[in-house]
Every structure is written in C-alpha cells, then in structure tokens.
Amino acid sequence: MKTAAIIAEYNPFHNGHEYQLKKVKEQFKCDFIIVIMSGEFTQRGIPAICNKNIRTNIALECGADIVIELPTIFATGSAEIFANGAIRILNNLNSVDYLVYGTEQLYNLDIFRKIISILNDEPEKFKIKLKENLSKGYSYPSSVEIALMSYTNLTKDGFNNIFLPNNLLALEYEKQLYKINSNIKSYQLNRIGHGYSELSLEGNYVSSSALRKLINNDSKTYDKTQLYKYMPQIAADILNDYFSLYCPIFEDDFSYILYTNLYLKIISDNLQSQFIENYLDCSKDLINKISKNFCEYYSFTQFVSLLKSKDLTYNRINRALCHLMLDIKKDLWEAIKDDNNCLYARVLGFNDKAVQLLKKLKKFSSIPIITKTSDAHKILDGNALNLFEQSITASNIYHDVCRIKSGKKTYNEYQYSIVKR
C-alpha cells in the first residue's frame, strides 16, 4: 500500500491542483494521497476565501483520499515554519512513502541540491554574509539569496528561478526532511501554467492569486460561469453553491478586528517592548512603525501597503498582523519547533476508499489522530492542546466574520462534522 503526500492550501482549488493530484497517482502508482492543508488562515498571513470544510470537500472530490489540517501556527508561518509543521506531521504518521511538491521550472537540479546543502550546514562564510545583508536592511529572503550568490559565486541568472515562491517552499521541505532524517522520498513536479503570484487570467491554468482577485473584484456582480474555465467542474459547482449562501472572505473583512487588536496591544499598552515583540514575525521596528502610522489606519490591506518597506515584504507584514490578531507568539513556536510531542493529525475528511488508510494511520502513527473534534481534549495535553485550541479559536473568529458579512448562520468548530465522500 503506497501513499503519497501533498502540502497545499487550495485557496481556491484550480486546474493546476487537479493536474498535480492526477500526475501523482499516475507517476507513482500510489494507492492513496494524503493532503496536509491549511485551515482558515494561510501562509501569506491572509484568510482563506472559504472555510476548510468546503476546501476539504473539493479536494476529496478531485483526487485526495485524506485531508489533514495544518495547525494555525504552522499554516500562517514563514516558509521555514510552514515546512517544519507539515513535514514533521507527515513523518510522524509513519505511513507516507512519497512527498510530491510543485516547483517553478528548475533548470539545474545540481544547484538546487547544493543550495539545500548550504542551508542545512550553514557554513561560517555564508552566515557572516547573511548577517551583513540583514544589517543593511534587506528582507530575510533577499538576504539569503544574496548570501548564497556570494558563497557560490553565481549570478542571479545562474540560480535559474530557484528563488520563486514555490521553489523557496521546496527548499524548506528538503531542509526539514534532511534535518529529521526522514525516510519519506521527495519528488518535484513542475508547475504548469501561470506562476504562484501571477494575476493573469489567460489560459486554463491560472494561479489561486488570480482567482481570488477575480472573485474579489466581481463579488457584487459575480458571474458564476467564470470559474468553470479555471477549475474542475465539481470544484466550481461546490464553490458556487457555497458563495450563493456565504460571501467569499478577504483580508479587509478583518479590518475592524485587526484595528481593535492593534489598539489594545500596541497603542494603549505601555509595555510594548516587553510584550508585543513576543508575537511571531513582529520586530521592534515594525511595532514602532505600526504605532507611528496608526492614525492613518483605514483597512487591513491599506495598512499593509502603508507599512511596506525595503526590509519588510508584504507577506511578512501580513503574517505579523495576522499573528497579532490571532495571538500567535514566538515563545510557543520556540517550545514546539523541535518537539514531536506537541504534534497531532486532525483529519478534516476522507473518502470511502481511505478507510483502510485511516486504520493504518491509527495503528502506526506516533502522534494522535483526531477524527472527532470533541475528543481532542481527552487525547491532547500540554503544547499539543495549546496548538489545537489556538487553531479552534482562529477558525471560530473566521466563522464569526463570515456570519457577520453574509448575514447567514455559521457554526463553531465543534459543530462541523468530518467530511466524508
């Protein structure tokens, strides 16, 4: 019984995702595909366009066999934190044979492997150059890129797209697999169609970013037929049915919640330096910038643009604000980053065929398998329970915003049932 794994957000699911699922089953002749998926908040530090139950349903209809939730602290973290959580959960299931991840076209796999080796071993010369770049005000991703170019004596062209978004995640997956000496075999699958951040709607293979923009721009005069060009029919059907009842969710729907959190935690708090910097992705410079510009706050997205600078990427600011809003702190990350006892696998959904795999997971997994939300408090304790409760709270905040925006009843996390196909 061969099992492959994919790490995803499906925000929203599109033709490229269906291509990946089909290709994995064809190429690896695997019996099952496990998807580790973000919950209601994603790695860019933004809310998902629809809740995880809908995205789980779509994933199962389009080729996944089991969907497992990535806890919020990992799902909203940097590429390193995102990979740390996803890879360690997969490894501790003790049932995964392959990890297949998407990359932008990589023309030189030898250079890719060399970079993985450098990032794992962190030679002194590389670390010195990295610190120099950070001290000059470059963002962390840019600092790493410049340090690697200096260490390897390669030009930017010589890296051949290695520092595009999916490839950066791929590097982190490989680093984590190497770090924990995992037996999971990793494989790259080149992305087809438009890139991760491209907003073009030309062709049938577009990015999730482009689809979110399409839906956001046209949400008031939404043409449901548009999605069928870019998504499998069943995925478009499910999403359109959902949007006929509930509104799609975007960053600015959290503008007032974020404003309130910033006011209470930064503007009215006299202990900023001792307290606020403890939030993940928050630095003293960013906190000072938030305080200085707070009188010009109008919305989530507008404020992120206002805070953007050479040393702070949009995604870094989004994540910092998201962590402030959801109470995600550095000390929890420090406590869990190397501790497998804090991990668990919350199953969001599975199909009939995967009952056999689910039995195998429960038998061989070295971390708890949660199939009923109310059982978590009986199974988990310590930081594992902290992670679980943090994810529950984040999802409930999301459901509340969805209810207020749509004017329709939503449910809390304990009222949603596991998705079965």
Backbone torsions as a table, in degrees:
resi	resn	phi	psi	omega
1	MET	NA	103.9	-177.6
2	LYS	-94.5	136.5	-177.9
3	THR	-128.9	130.0	175.5
4	ALA	-109.1	157.4	179.4
5	ALA	-128.7	147.1	175.4
6	ILE	-130.5	140.1	175.6
7	ILE	-106.8	125.5	-170.0
8	ALA	-150.3	172.1	172.3
9	GLU	-122.0	-33.6	-180.0
10	TYR	52.0	56.3	-173.0
11	ASN	-121.5	70.8	-3.7
12	PRO	-96.6	175.2	177.4
13	PHE	-66.2	138.8	179.2
14	HIS	-140.1	-177.9	-175.9
15	ASN	-58.1	-33.9	178.9
16	GLY	-64.4	-36.6	177.5
17	HIS	-67.4	-41.6	177.5
18	GLU	-62.6	-41.6	177.0
19	TYR	-57.4	-44.4	-179.3
20	GLN	-62.2	-46.8	-179.2
21	LEU	-61.6	-43.9	179.8
22	LYS	-65.3	-42.9	-177.5
23	LYS	-64.5	-39.2	179.5
24	VAL	-62.0	-44.7	-179.4
25	LYS	-66.9	-38.4	-179.9
26	GLU	-70.0	-48.5	-171.4
27	GLN	-72.8	-37.3	-173.8
28	PHE	-105.7	-0.4	177.7
29	LYS	49.6	38.7	-175.9
30	CYS	-83.9	154.0	-179.9
31	ASP	-84.2	-30.7	-176.1
32	PHE	-140.6	152.6	171.2
33	ILE	-124.0	122.6	172.9
34	ILE	-97.1	132.4	174.8
35	VAL	-111.4	123.7	169.5
36	ILE	-92.1	118.1	-171.3
37	MET	-126.8	140.5	174.2
38	SER	-60.9	152.8	176.2
39	GLY	-83.8	-129.9	-174.9
40	GLU	-79.5	-12.8	178.0
41	PHE	-126.5	145.7	-167.2
42	THR	-118.1	178.5	-171.3
43	GLN	-67.7	-19.7	174.7
44	ARG	-79.3	-3.3	-176.8
45	GLY	79.5	24.1	-178.9
46	ILE	-123.2	158.9	178.2
47	PRO	-72.7	151.9	173.4
48	ALA	-71.3	153.0	-175.8
49	ILE	-68.1	-27.3	174.6
50	CYS	-146.1	166.0	-172.4
51	ASN	-69.2	165.5	-173.5
52	LYS	-68.2	-25.4	178.8
53	ASN	-66.5	-41.0	177.1
54	ILE	-65.6	-43.7	-179.5
55	ARG	-68.0	-32.9	174.6
56	THR	-65.2	-45.7	178.9
57	ASN	-56.7	-45.9	179.6
58	ILE	-63.1	-44.6	-179.0
59	ALA	-60.1	-42.7	-179.8
60	LEU	-67.9	-37.5	178.2
61	GLU	-67.2	-26.1	-172.4
62	CYS	-105.5	10.2	172.0
63	GLY	132.8	-16.0	176.6
64	ALA	-75.6	152.4	179.5
65	ASP	-106.2	-38.0	175.1
66	ILE	-137.5	138.2	175.5
67	VAL	-117.4	127.4	179.8
68	ILE	-117.9	136.7	-177.5
69	GLU	-78.9	135.3	170.7
70	LEU	-86.8	118.9	-177.8
71	PRO	-53.2	150.8	-170.2
72	THR	-56.5	-39.7	-177.7
73	ILE	-61.5	-34.4	177.0
74	PHE	-80.0	-43.5	-175.3
75	ALA	-61.9	-30.5	-178.0
76	THR	-102.8	10.3	-175.8
77	GLY	-89.1	176.7	173.9
78	SER	-61.5	172.3	178.8
79	ALA	-55.4	-38.9	-179.9
80	GLU	-64.1	-45.8	-178.4
81	ILE	-70.4	-41.6	177.6
82	PHE	-55.7	-49.4	-179.0
83	ALA	-67.6	-38.7	-179.8
84	ASN	-55.0	-50.4	-177.8
85	GLY	-68.4	-47.6	-175.6
86	ALA	-63.9	-46.5	-177.4
87	ILE	-67.6	-41.3	-178.7
88	ARG	-67.3	-37.0	176.5
89	ILE	-63.4	-48.0	179.6
90	LEU	-59.9	-43.4	-178.2
91	ASN	-63.7	-38.9	-177.2
92	ASN	-78.8	-7.6	173.1
93	LEU	-71.6	-23.7	178.0
94	ASN	56.3	31.9	-178.7
95	SER	-141.8	3.4	-175.1
96	VAL	-100.6	126.5	-179.8
97	ASP	-92.5	-40.1	-174.4
98	TYR	-130.5	145.0	165.8
99	LEU	-114.1	124.4	178.5
100	VAL	-117.1	122.5	-179.5
101	TYR	-125.4	151.6	179.6
102	GLY	-86.2	143.4	176.1
103	THR	-134.5	154.4	164.0
104	GLU	-69.7	162.8	-174.6
105	GLN	-53.3	123.1	176.6
106	LEU	-108.7	117.8	-175.3
107	TYR	-90.3	-17.4	-177.6
108	ASN	-137.7	93.7	-177.2
109	LEU	-69.0	-25.8	178.3
110	ASP	-63.8	-42.3	178.1
111	ILE	-66.2	-39.7	178.3
112	PHE	-58.2	-46.6	-179.9
113	ARG	-67.0	-35.8	178.9
114	LYS	-64.2	-40.5	178.8
115	ILE	-63.8	-41.6	177.5
116	ILE	-57.9	-43.6	179.5
117	SER	-62.3	-42.9	-179.4
118	ILE	-65.1	-44.4	-178.3
119	LEU	-66.9	-31.4	177.6
120	ASN	-74.4	-45.5	-174.9
121	ASP	-84.4	-25.3	-179.4
122	GLU	46.7	67.3	176.9
123	PRO	-56.6	152.5	-174.5
124	GLU	-58.2	-43.2	-179.8
125	LYS	-59.8	-40.0	178.4
126	PHE	-65.7	-45.3	-178.3
127	LYS	-62.8	-38.6	179.1
128	ILE	-63.7	-45.2	-179.3
129	LYS	-65.9	-37.4	178.4
130	LEU	-61.6	-46.0	179.5
131	LYS	-63.1	-39.1	178.1
132	GLU	-60.2	-44.7	-178.3
133	ASN	-65.8	-41.0	178.4
134	LEU	-64.0	-38.3	-179.7
135	SER	-68.4	-21.4	178.5
136	LYS	-84.1	-3.6	176.3
137	GLY	97.8	7.2	176.9
138	TYR	-74.4	151.6	174.9
139	SER	-66.9	163.1	-177.7
140	TYR	-61.0	-47.0	179.2
141	PRO	-59.3	-42.3	179.0
142	SER	-65.9	-38.2	179.7
143	SER	-63.1	-42.3	178.1
144	VAL	-63.6	-44.9	-178.9
145	GLU	-60.2	-46.9	-179.1
146	ILE	-65.1	-41.0	179.5
147	ALA	-63.8	-39.6	178.8
148	LEU	-67.3	-40.6	178.2
149	MET	-62.1	-40.6	179.1
150	SER	-66.7	-42.9	-176.1
151	TYR	-69.0	-36.7	-176.6
152	THR	-94.8	-7.1	-177.7
153	ASN	61.1	30.8	177.6
154	LEU	-105.7	149.6	174.1
155	THR	-82.1	171.0	178.8
156	LYS	-60.0	-38.3	179.0
157	ASP	-63.4	-29.9	-179.0
158	GLY	-67.0	-20.8	-179.9
159	PHE	-82.3	-16.3	172.5
160	ASN	49.1	64.7	172.6
161	ASN	71.7	12.0	-176.0
162	ILE	-64.4	-27.3	-174.7
163	PHE	-98.2	21.8	170.3
164	LEU	-77.4	158.2	-169.1
165	PRO	-52.3	-50.5	-178.6
166	ASN	-64.8	-33.4	-179.7
167	ASN	-70.7	-34.2	176.0
168	LEU	-64.3	-40.9	176.0
169	LEU	-64.3	-40.4	178.4
170	ALA	-58.8	-42.4	176.9
171	LEU	-58.7	-42.1	-179.2
172	GLU	-69.5	-36.5	175.8
173	TYR	-60.8	-45.6	-177.9
174	GLU	-66.3	-40.1	177.3
175	LYS	-58.4	-45.1	-176.6
176	GLN	-69.5	-40.8	177.6
177	LEU	-60.1	-40.7	179.2
178	TYR	-67.4	-43.2	-176.0
179	LYS	-61.1	-41.0	-176.5
180	ILE	-96.3	4.3	178.1
181	ASN	54.7	49.8	-175.9
182	SER	-73.1	148.6	174.4
183	ASN	-86.6	-4.7	178.8
184	ILE	-69.1	130.3	178.6
185	LYS	-90.0	130.5	-177.0
186	SER	-102.5	145.4	179.5
187	TYR	-140.0	144.9	178.1
188	GLN	-98.2	142.0	174.1
189	LEU	-127.9	115.6	-175.5
190	ASN	-63.8	133.6	177.4
191	ARG	-66.8	140.7	175.1
192	ILE	-110.6	155.4	-179.7
193	GLY	81.4	-149.9	-174.5
194	HIS	-76.3	156.5	-179.7
195	GLY	-69.9	169.7	-175.0
196	TYR	-52.8	-40.3	-174.2
197	SER	-107.6	1.3	-178.2
198	GLU	-70.4	141.5	-176.0
199	LEU	-107.1	5.7	179.7
200	SER	-67.8	145.3	176.7
201	LEU	-110.4	18.6	178.0
202	GLU	-79.4	139.0	179.8
203	GLY	82.3	-177.6	-176.5
204	ASN	-97.8	-12.7	-177.5
205	TYR	-113.2	94.6	-178.8
206	VAL	-115.0	169.1	-178.3
207	SER	-82.5	160.8	173.2
208	SER	-63.3	-32.5	177.6
209	SER	-59.8	-43.4	-179.6
210	ALA	-65.0	-39.7	180.0
211	LEU	-68.5	-38.9	177.3
212	ARG	-63.1	-40.9	178.8
213	LYS	-64.9	-42.4	178.4
214	LEU	-58.5	-48.0	-177.6
215	ILE	-68.4	-39.7	-179.7
216	ASN	-65.5	-44.8	-177.9
217	ASN	-67.2	-32.3	-174.2
218	ASP	-109.5	19.1	-172.3
219	SER	-63.3	-27.6	-178.5
220	LYS	-84.6	-26.9	178.2
221	THR	-127.0	56.6	-167.8
222	TYR	-75.0	121.9	176.9
223	ASP	-93.3	103.7	-174.3
224	LYS	-62.6	-25.1	-176.3
225	THR	-70.5	-18.8	-176.1
226	GLN	-62.4	-35.6	-174.6
227	LEU	-68.0	-23.8	-175.5
228	TYR	-67.4	-18.1	176.4
229	LYS	-76.3	-30.7	-170.0
230	TYR	-109.7	-7.8	-176.9
231	MET	-132.4	153.4	170.8
232	PRO	-57.5	149.5	-174.9
233	GLN	-55.8	-45.4	-177.7
234	ILE	-64.2	-35.7	178.5
235	ALA	-66.7	-44.1	178.8
236	ALA	-65.4	-38.7	178.0
237	ASP	-60.0	-47.9	-177.7
238	ILE	-64.6	-43.7	-178.4
239	LEU	-67.3	-42.3	179.5
240	ASN	-65.6	-38.1	176.8
241	ASP	-63.3	-40.8	179.1
242	TYR	-64.7	-45.1	-178.4
243	PHE	-71.2	-15.2	175.3
244	SER	-74.4	-18.1	177.9
245	LEU	-107.0	-43.8	-175.6
246	TYR	-120.5	149.7	179.6
247	CYS	-79.7	148.3	170.2
248	PRO	-63.7	149.2	-174.8
249	ILE	-109.7	136.3	-179.6
250	PHE	-134.9	172.1	-176.1
251	GLU	-53.2	-45.3	-173.6
252	ASP	-67.5	-12.6	173.3
253	ASP	-69.9	-14.7	178.7
254	PHE	-104.5	13.0	-174.6
255	SER	-59.1	-43.9	-176.8
256	TYR	-72.9	-38.9	177.7
257	ILE	-61.7	-44.7	179.0
258	LEU	-63.4	-44.7	179.7
259	TYR	-56.3	-46.9	-178.6
260	THR	-62.3	-43.2	179.3
261	ASN	-64.6	-42.7	178.8
262	LEU	-63.9	-40.5	-179.8
263	TYR	-64.0	-48.2	-176.3
264	LEU	-70.4	-36.1	-173.4
265	LYS	-92.5	-20.9	-176.7
266	ILE	-120.9	-56.6	-172.0
267	ILE	-68.2	-41.8	-176.5
268	SER	-97.1	4.3	-177.1
269	ASP	-101.4	123.5	-179.4
270	ASN	-86.3	-1.9	-177.7
271	LEU	-112.0	38.5	-174.1
272	GLN	-51.7	-53.7	-172.4
273	SER	-64.1	-27.5	-178.4
274	GLN	-88.7	-22.2	-169.2
275	PHE	-116.6	-51.5	-170.7
276	ILE	-68.3	-34.4	-179.6
277	GLU	-65.6	-11.0	178.6
278	ASN	-75.2	-11.5	178.1
279	TYR	-76.3	139.7	-175.8
280	LEU	-59.6	134.8	179.9
281	ASP	74.0	3.7	179.2
282	CYS	-96.6	131.8	175.6
283	SER	-117.5	165.4	178.9
284	LYS	-61.5	-39.7	179.4
285	ASP	-62.4	-42.9	179.8
286	LEU	-66.4	-41.6	178.5
287	ILE	-60.3	-43.2	178.4
288	ASN	-63.3	-38.5	179.6
289	LYS	-67.5	-38.1	176.5
290	ILE	-62.6	-45.7	-179.8
291	SER	-61.6	-43.1	-177.2
292	LYS	-65.4	-35.4	-173.5
293	ASN	-103.6	5.8	-172.4
294	PHE	-61.6	-31.3	-179.7
295	CYS	-67.8	-10.3	178.3
296	GLU	-108.3	18.7	178.4
297	TYR	-77.4	126.9	176.2
298	TYR	-125.8	-34.6	179.5
299	SER	-158.8	167.2	179.9
300	PHE	-56.0	-57.2	-174.6
301	THR	-67.5	-37.8	179.8
302	GLN	-63.9	-39.5	-177.2
303	PHE	-71.5	-36.5	176.1
304	VAL	-60.4	-44.4	178.5
305	SER	-62.8	-36.4	179.5
306	LEU	-66.8	-34.9	-177.3
307	LEU	-84.9	-14.5	-175.7
308	LYS	-60.0	136.4	177.8
309	SER	-151.7	178.8	-176.7
310	LYS	-56.9	-39.8	-175.0
311	ASP	-93.2	-1.7	-178.9
312	LEU	-128.3	114.7	178.1
313	THR	-77.9	162.1	176.5
314	TYR	-56.5	-45.4	-177.5
315	ASN	-64.5	-37.9	178.8
316	ARG	-63.6	-43.2	179.6
317	ILE	-66.8	-44.2	177.0
318	ASN	-55.0	-46.0	-178.8
319	ARG	-64.7	-42.7	179.7
320	ALA	-60.8	-45.8	179.9
321	LEU	-66.1	-39.6	177.5
322	CYS	-61.7	-41.9	-179.6
323	HIS	-68.7	-36.4	174.1
324	LEU	-62.7	-42.0	-177.0
325	MET	-68.8	-35.9	-174.7
326	LEU	-101.7	5.8	179.0
327	ASP	60.2	48.3	178.2
328	ILE	-102.5	117.5	-167.3
329	LYS	-115.8	156.4	-177.9
330	LYS	-65.5	-37.3	-175.4
331	ASP	-65.6	-31.1	175.5
332	LEU	-68.6	-42.5	177.5
333	TRP	-59.9	-44.1	179.9
334	GLU	-62.2	-33.5	-178.1
335	ALA	-76.0	-25.5	-172.3
336	ILE	-108.3	-13.8	-167.4
337	LYS	-62.3	-25.1	178.2
338	ASP	-122.6	14.2	-174.0
339	ASP	-110.5	105.2	179.7
340	ASN	-71.1	-16.7	178.5
341	ASN	-68.8	-14.2	-179.4
342	CYS	-89.2	-5.5	-172.4
343	LEU	-90.6	156.6	173.7
344	TYR	-156.0	166.2	177.4
345	ALA	-123.7	104.3	178.0
346	ARG	-89.7	114.0	-178.7
347	VAL	-79.5	122.3	179.2
348	LEU	-89.2	-28.7	-179.6
349	GLY	-174.8	162.0	176.6
350	PHE	-158.2	160.6	177.0
351	ASN	-99.3	173.2	-176.0
352	ASP	-58.6	-39.8	-177.6
353	LYS	-62.9	-29.6	-172.6
354	ALA	-82.6	1.8	177.8
355	VAL	-57.7	-38.5	178.5
356	GLN	-63.5	-43.0	178.6
357	LEU	-66.3	-39.5	-179.7
358	LEU	-61.7	-38.4	176.4
359	LYS	-63.5	-39.9	179.0
360	LYS	-65.0	-42.5	179.0
361	LEU	-60.3	-45.1	-178.3
362	LYS	-65.2	-29.1	-178.8
363	LYS	-79.3	-41.6	-170.4
364	PHE	-105.9	-15.3	-177.2
365	SER	-63.5	140.3	176.6
366	SER	-95.5	4.1	173.6
367	ILE	-124.1	155.5	-178.9
368	PRO	-62.3	140.3	173.4
369	ILE	-103.3	120.2	-177.5
370	ILE	-108.2	116.6	177.7
371	THR	-112.1	-10.0	176.7
372	LYS	-132.5	120.0	-173.1
373	THR	-56.1	-41.4	-176.7
374	SER	-67.8	-16.0	179.1
375	ASP	-80.4	-15.0	-172.7
376	ALA	-57.8	-40.2	-177.4
377	HIS	-70.6	-17.9	175.5
378	LYS	-84.7	-25.6	-172.4
379	ILE	-97.4	-37.5	-171.6
380	LEU	-102.3	154.1	171.4
381	ASP	-150.3	177.8	177.4
382	GLY	56.2	-139.6	-176.9
383	ASN	-69.0	-25.9	175.5
384	ALA	-62.1	-43.5	178.0
385	LEU	-68.0	-37.4	176.7
386	ASN	-60.0	-44.4	178.8
387	LEU	-62.3	-44.0	-178.9
388	PHE	-62.9	-48.8	-178.5
389	GLU	-64.5	-34.9	176.9
390	GLN	-62.4	-42.6	178.7
391	SER	-67.4	-38.6	177.6
392	ILE	-61.9	-46.1	-179.6
393	THR	-62.1	-45.1	179.8
394	ALA	-59.6	-43.6	-180.0
395	SER	-66.5	-39.2	179.3
396	ASN	-65.8	-37.1	174.8
397	ILE	-60.8	-44.4	178.6
398	TYR	-59.8	-47.0	-179.7
399	HIS	-61.7	-37.6	178.3
400	ASP	-63.2	-44.2	178.8
401	VAL	-62.9	-41.3	178.8
402	CYS	-61.9	-42.2	179.1
403	ARG	-63.5	-44.5	-178.4
404	ILE	-66.5	-41.0	-178.6
405	LYS	-69.5	-41.6	-174.2
406	SER	-88.7	-21.9	-175.3
407	GLY	73.6	16.2	-179.4
408	LYS	-116.5	150.8	-178.5
409	LYS	-64.9	134.7	171.6
410	THR	-120.0	178.0	-175.7
411	TYR	-124.5	160.4	174.1
412	ASN	-86.9	172.3	-172.0
413	GLU	-63.0	-25.9	-179.4
414	TYR	-81.0	-10.4	179.6
415	GLN	-97.0	-14.6	177.4
416	TYR	-81.1	135.7	178.5
417	SER	-92.9	157.4	174.1
418	ILE	-61.7	142.0	-177.4
419	VAL	-83.5	125.6	177.9
420	LYS	-123.9	133.3	179.5
421	ARG	-116.5	NA	NA
